[in-house]
Amino acid sequence: MNRLDQKLKELKQEKRSGLVCYFTAGDPGFEESSNLFSQLGQAGADIIEIGIPFSDPVADGEIIQAAHIRALSAGQTVNKTIELVKKIRLNDNKTPIVFMTYLNPILQYGFEKLVCETENLIEGILILDAPYEYQDHFKLILNAKNMHLISMTAPTTPVNRLEQISGSATGFLYHVAENGLTGVTLNLANLERKMAQIKPIFQIPVAIGFGIKNESHVKALANKADLIVIGSALVDTFFNKGVNATLEKVRAFSQVLKQTQ
């Protein structure tokens, strides 16, 4: 059982949804990221999702695209992202960390090398552009190190494919709330219909991401999704208002979830 498994078990016992906070590694710089990420768990983040910067983040909207560009311009690399996690673990050895990435940077770096160097540092990897049919190789390498390959589904994923994905999914499922890019407008009615379809099929917790921007969205999804992922709203706050304002926003989101247990 790794940190993620333990956290998911705790959330189930507490009967509440967990807060997943996404940020891009090295945006706007390594030290700024280290300072913020080291405090996220204490502020109320149940899981930290760290994006590995890439020059062509096709699933991301303007806000996170800009974060990738800033991070790359500041010299952030896969290796420096691993160093960033090592630094976080000096202050926070409890909060689960999951990498969110595209295939290109991790294949260039070497997937087995990445997994070996992050053993006992992170709990899983989500590869945005790796189709289900090509994931077995990655799963084998990760599972050997007690780590998860996080599976994804979308509003357009048909039932037969949901059933196929559920057969080997571990950790948690990341469901994309809306077709389109990160930061899109959330349609709660459509999302609730899709969740009613997904939940009976998957035996693992289900996370909802893309388009969750404010406390009203979080409150509406509390206890409907096992995990609620917030990215663009936090990335934007961090860039424009700094660490303290971002931590305050994390605390506010966390409080909403704790109040709706």
N, C-alpha and C positions, 0 to 999 in steps of 0.2 A: 504493500500500500504506500503510494507516494503522497506528497502534500496535497495534490488535487483530490485524490480519492478520500483523504481524511477530511478535507473541507466539504466535499459533497455529502459525506456522511453526517457531518455536523449540521449542515443546512437542512438536511432531511429531518434530523432530530429536533431542530429548532422550528421546523415547519414554516420556513420563510424562503423567499427568493434571494439569490445571491447577486451581488453587484460585481460586474466585470468591467474594469476600466482599461481602455485602450489608449496607448500613446506610441508614437514613432520614436524608436531609439535614436538618440543624438540630435533631437530637435528641441531647441535651436542649437544645442551644443552638448557635448558629453557631460560636462560638469552639471549643467542645468538639469539634464535628464536624471543623472545620478541623485541629485538633491531631491527632486520630486519623487522619483520611483521608490526611494528608500523610506518615504513617509506615507505612501499610499495605503499600505496595510493598516497602519495605526489610524489613519483617517477613516477607514471603513470599507476599503476595497477588499472583497472576498477573493478575487482572482485578478492578477495583473496580466494584461495582454500586451505584448511588446511587438511592434511592427519592425521588421528588418527593412531598412530603406532600400528602395529599388527605383531605377530611373523611369520605369513604365508601369506604374501601379494601376492597371486598367480597371480594377473593381472599385477604386476609390474616387470620391468626389473632390471638389476643389480644395477643401480645407485640408484633407489628409494628403492629397497630391502635393500641396505646397509644403507640408511637413516633411515629406520624403525628399523634396528638392533641397530644403534648408539643411536637413541632416546630411545629405550627400555632399553639399557644398561645404559643410563644416568638417568633412573628412570621416564621417561615420562609415564603418564597414561591418561585414559579418564578424570578423575577429574582434573589432572594438565593441560590438554588441555583446559578445560573450564576456569580454572584460567588464562591460557595464553590469551584467548580471552578477558577476563575481563581487563587484563592489556593493551592489544592492544586498547580497547575501551576508555581508559583514554587519549590516544593520537589521535586516529582516530575513530570518531563516525559516519563516513559517508560511508566509503568503505564497500560494501557488503562482507560478509564472508559466505562461504559454506564449510561444513565439507565433506570430502571424506573418506569413511570408509568401512570396511568389517563388516558383520553381527556379528561375534563373540564378538568383544570388546563392542559393543553397547548393545547386548543382555545380556552380563555378567554384564554390568553396570546398565542396566534397561533403555529401550528406552523411556518410559514416563518420567522417572526421568531426563534423558539427555535433552529431549525437554523442560521440565519445567525449568530446570536450565540454558538453553541457550535462553529462550524467550527474545526478544529484543536485543540479543547479536549477533546471527547469523541469516541468512535468509533462509537457506535450508540445506538439507543433501542429499548426493549421496551415495547410498549403492551399492557397486560394485558387490556383489554376491547375491543380492536379486532378484529372478526372478519376472517378471511382475505379474504373477498369485498370488504372495504372498505379494504384496505391499499395498493392500487396508488398512490394519491395520495401517501401518506406515503413509500413507497419511492422514487418519482421525485424527490421533494424531497431526501431523504437521499442517494441515490446521486449526485446532482449535486454534493454536497459531500464525496464520498468517505467517506460514513458508511453504516452498516448499519441496516436495520430487522430486529430480531431476531424470528424466527418462533418460535411455541410449539406444542407438541403435548401431549396428555394420555393417560392410560391408556385412555380410551374412544375415542380417535381411530382410525377404521377405516383399513384399508390403502389404500383408494382415495383417502381424504383425505390420508393421509401422502404419497402419490405426488403429489397436487395441490400440496401445500405445498412439497414438495421442489423443484418446478420453478423456483421463484423465490426460495428461501431463500438468504440470504448471511450471512457472518460465522460465526455458529454457531446451532444449533438449541437452544432451551431446552425440555427435556422435563420436564413436571410429573410427579414420581414417583408421587404419590398423588392420587386424587380428593379434593377438600376444600380446606382452607385451609392457608396456610403454617404450619409447626410441627406437622403431623400425624404420626402414627406410620408409620414406613417399613416396607413389606413387600418385603424384598429379593428373594424368590423371584418374586413377580409382576413386579417391576421388571426383573429379568434376562430374563424371557420377553418383555417388551415391547421391551427393548433389542435383543434378537435379531431382532425384527421391524423395528425402526427403522433400525438401522445399515446394512443392505444398500441401503436406499432413499435415504439422504441422503449426499451427497458432501462435506458440510461437517462440522466437529466437532459432537458432541452433548454438551450440558450437562445435568446432572441437578440439579433443585432441588426444594424442599418436603420437609421431614421429615428432612433430614440433620443430625444433632445432635451427634455425638460422633466420637472418633477411630476407634472400631470400624466405624462406618458408612463413614467415609472410606476406611479400609483395605479394606473389603469391595468398594467401588466403584472403587478405584484400578485404572487400566488397563482397566476395563470401560466407563467413561464418559470422554470426552475432557476434560470440565470438570466439577468438582463445586462446586455452589453452596451456601454456608452462610449463612443469614440469621438466623432467630430465635435460635439459640444464641449468636451473636455480639452481636446487638442486646441480648439479655438480660444478657449479661456486661458490656457497655459501660455500660448503665444502672445495674446493681447494684454493679459492682466497679471501673469506671473504665478509663482508657486503658491503663495498664500491664498489667492482667490480660487485657484484650482482645488486645493485641499478643502477649502470651504464648500465648494460645489460637491466634491466627493462626500463630505460629511452629510450634506443635505440630502443627496440621493440615498445614502446608506440609512439615514434616519427614516425616510419615507418607507423603505422596505421593512425596517424593524417595527415601525408603528402599525404595519398592516399584516403582522404575523397571524 
